[in-house]
Amino acid sequence: MQGSALIVGIDSQIGGALAEDLGAHGLSIWATSRRGSGSRTAFLDLAAGFDRWTPPRVNYAFLCAGVASIETCEREPATTRRVNVEAQITVAECLVKQGTHVVFLSTNMVFDGSRPLMTADEKVCPTSAYGAQKAEAERRLMLLGAGVTSLRLTKVLSSKQQLLCGWASTLRHEEPIQPFCDVVLAPVSVRQVTEALRTIARTSATGIFQLSGDVDVSYAELAYELADKLGRSRHLVQPVRGAMRYLIPPPAHTTLDTDGIRRLGLRVPSTHETIDDIAREVATACR
Ligand SMILES: NC(=O)c1ccc[n+]([C@@H]2O[C@H](COP(=O)([O-])OP(=O)(O)OC[C@H]3O[C@@H](n4cnc5c(N)ncnc54)[C@H](OP(=O)(O)O)[C@@H]3O)[C@@H](O)[C@H]2O)c1
């Protein structure tokens, strides 16, 4: 691939992985961070003003910075809305004006989770502040013109995540873990996400796309898979109910229909393929 890309939020899980992926595929990478600046990284705090920020002239921009915690959005709706909605629109407006293809990262939480496999064109119905912010940002971004894409993601897993590494370390010591049996996910891996974002850029696809596993599984099922990969007894996995501990009841269904992204030529792995891969990676990576 040729050209240049801006990663807004290079320190995020997805932004960091995307920068590596796009760099390896020949794109020249620019970035923003709220931790500092460098030759190709500009300081940008989305909660502050934009006076000192001039967007670089790039072909693609990926909006990866934001408050991704459902709890924080619920507790601080006004400040998080400034970052997750207003700032995203301001940044996107600057970029679209100069002809950059802008890609926003959204979520299955724009739906209420009452039904599985929601299609991209179904009416949004969020039940959390986080979901409502993402739905509003998406709607307003789509009004900016032709050069905007939103990719809705279900839970993104990587072998670097604390929860999974913590489970691996506990299981290795032959100690029990207590994953939730009543909270579900239809995970995608961070690698699948970067591949989907690269495909969107390469094909200049605009509009709303979705990336998701095909079925929901509980966190307990993920933990059993990890115990298997580590060669530990499944008896060490002791599922508990945890949904009532959430500030917002977790959705009964998280799956999204992926027809749109498949039509771009992307292969979307099944949930079971993804948890098999992630469990294997965690078993190798987390010592
Ligand atoms: N991960 C998932 O399962 C998932 C699922 C669906 C959608 N998404 C969306 O995908 C995007 C990236 O997710 P992620 O998991 O990679 O995120 P992440 O690892 O939680 O990182 C979020 C990033 O946003 C930055 N940030 C927060 N407030 C900021 C502000 N005021 N100004 C500038 N930067 C700010 C953080 O900076 P610091 O590093 O300095 O704290 C952090 O690097 C988010 O929009 C998220 O909502 C994620």
The ligand as an SDF file (V2000), in Angstrom:
LIG
                    3D

 48 52  0  0  0  0  0  0  0  0999 V2000
  -11.0440   -2.5550   22.9070 N   0  0  0  0  0  0  0  0  0  0  0  0
  -12.2870   -2.9270   22.6180 C   0  0  0  0  0  0  0  0  0  0  0  0
  -12.7580   -4.0170   23.0000 O   0  0  0  0  0  0  0  0  0  0  0  0
  -13.1370   -1.9960   21.7770 C   0  0  0  0  0  0  0  0  0  0  0  0
  -14.3850   -2.4590   21.3210 C   0  0  0  0  0  0  0  0  0  0  0  0
  -15.1770   -1.5940   20.5700 C   0  0  0  0  0  0  0  0  0  0  0  0
  -14.7400   -0.3210   20.2740 C   0  0  0  0  0  0  0  0  0  0  0  0
  -13.5350    0.0990   20.7540 N   0  0  0  0  0  0  0  0  0  0  0  0
  -13.1190    1.4910   20.4700 C   0  0  0  0  0  0  0  0  0  0  0  0
  -11.8790    1.4920   19.8110 O   0  0  0  0  0  0  0  0  0  0  0  0
  -11.1090    2.6240   20.2230 C   0  0  0  0  0  0  0  0  0  0  0  0
   -9.7410    2.1540   20.6880 C   0  0  0  0  0  0  0  0  0  0  0  0
   -9.9520    1.1590   21.6800 O   0  0  0  0  0  0  0  0  0  0  0  0
   -8.7200    0.6030   22.5340 P   0  0  0  0  0  0  0  0  0  0  0  0
   -9.2030   -0.5670   23.2910 O   0  0  0  0  0  0  0  0  0  0  0  0
   -7.5240    0.4800   21.6590 O   0  0  0  0  0  0  0  0  0  0  0  0
   -8.5400    1.8260   23.5230 O   0  0  0  0  0  0  0  0  0  0  0  0
   -7.5950    1.9290   24.8100 P   0  0  0  0  0  0  0  0  0  0  0  0
   -6.4960    0.9490   24.7470 O   0  0  0  0  0  0  0  0  0  0  0  0
   -8.4860    2.0050   26.0100 O   0  0  0  0  0  0  0  0  0  0  0  0
   -6.9650    3.3690   24.5940 O   0  0  0  0  0  0  0  0  0  0  0  0
   -7.7230    4.5390   24.5900 C   0  0  0  0  0  0  0  0  0  0  0  0
   -6.7440    5.6350   24.2370 C   0  0  0  0  0  0  0  0  0  0  0  0
   -7.4320    6.8670   24.2340 O   0  0  0  0  0  0  0  0  0  0  0  0
   -6.5690    7.8290   24.8010 C   0  0  0  0  0  0  0  0  0  0  0  0
   -7.3240    8.9230   25.3690 N   0  0  0  0  0  0  0  0  0  0  0  0
   -8.2680    8.8880   26.3520 C   0  0  0  0  0  0  0  0  0  0  0  0
   -8.6920   10.1240   26.6350 N   0  0  0  0  0  0  0  0  0  0  0  0
   -7.9980   10.9640   25.8050 C   0  0  0  0  0  0  0  0  0  0  0  0
   -7.9680   12.3710   25.6340 C   0  0  0  0  0  0  0  0  0  0  0  0
   -8.7060   13.1890   26.3780 N   0  0  0  0  0  0  0  0  0  0  0  0
   -7.1380   12.8890   24.6850 N   0  0  0  0  0  0  0  0  0  0  0  0
   -6.3510   12.0900   23.9550 C   0  0  0  0  0  0  0  0  0  0  0  0
   -6.3120   10.7490   24.0820 N   0  0  0  0  0  0  0  0  0  0  0  0
   -7.1400   10.1940   25.0100 C   0  0  0  0  0  0  0  0  0  0  0  0
   -5.7900    7.0950   25.8830 C   0  0  0  0  0  0  0  0  0  0  0  0
   -4.6020    7.7840   26.1360 O   0  0  0  0  0  0  0  0  0  0  0  0
   -3.5530    7.2870   27.2610 P   0  0  0  0  0  0  0  0  0  0  0  0
   -2.9210    6.0510   26.6950 O   0  0  0  0  0  0  0  0  0  0  0  0
   -2.5980    8.4030   27.3850 O   0  0  0  0  0  0  0  0  0  0  0  0
   -4.3780    7.0090   28.4880 O   0  0  0  0  0  0  0  0  0  0  0  0
   -5.5700    5.7300   25.2440 C   0  0  0  0  0  0  0  0  0  0  0  0
   -4.3610    5.6640   24.5420 O   0  0  0  0  0  0  0  0  0  0  0  0
  -11.9320    3.3410   21.2980 C   0  0  0  0  0  0  0  0  0  0  0  0
  -12.6250    4.3970   20.7050 O   0  0  0  0  0  0  0  0  0  0  0  0
  -12.9080    2.2750   21.7520 C   0  0  0  0  0  0  0  0  0  0  0  0
  -14.1230    2.8490   22.2030 O   0  0  0  0  0  0  0  0  0  0  0  0
  -12.7250   -0.7030   21.4810 C   0  0  0  0  0  0  0  0  0  0  0  0
  1  2  1  0
  2  3  2  0
  2  4  1  0
  4  5  1  0
  4 48  2  0
  5  6  2  0
  6  7  1  0
  7  8  2  0
  8  9  1  0
  8 48  1  0
  9 10  1  0
  9 46  1  0
 10 11  1  0
 11 12  1  0
 11 44  1  0
 12 13  1  0
 13 14  1  0
 14 15  2  0
 14 16  1  0
 14 17  1  0
 17 18  1  0
 18 19  2  0
 18 20  1  0
 18 21  1  0
 21 22  1  0
 22 23  1  0
 23 24  1  0
 23 42  1  0
 24 25  1  0
 25 26  1  0
 25 36  1  0
 26 27  1  0
 26 35  1  0
 27 28  2  0
 28 29  1  0
 29 30  1  0
 29 35  2  0
 30 31  1  0
 30 32  2  0
 32 33  1  0
 33 34  2  0
 34 35  1  0
 36 37  1  0
 36 42  1  0
 37 38  1  0
 38 39  2  0
 38 40  1  0
 38 41  1  0
 42 43  1  0
 44 45  1  0
 44 46  1  0
 46 47  1  0
M  CHG  2   8   1  16  -1
M  END
$$$$
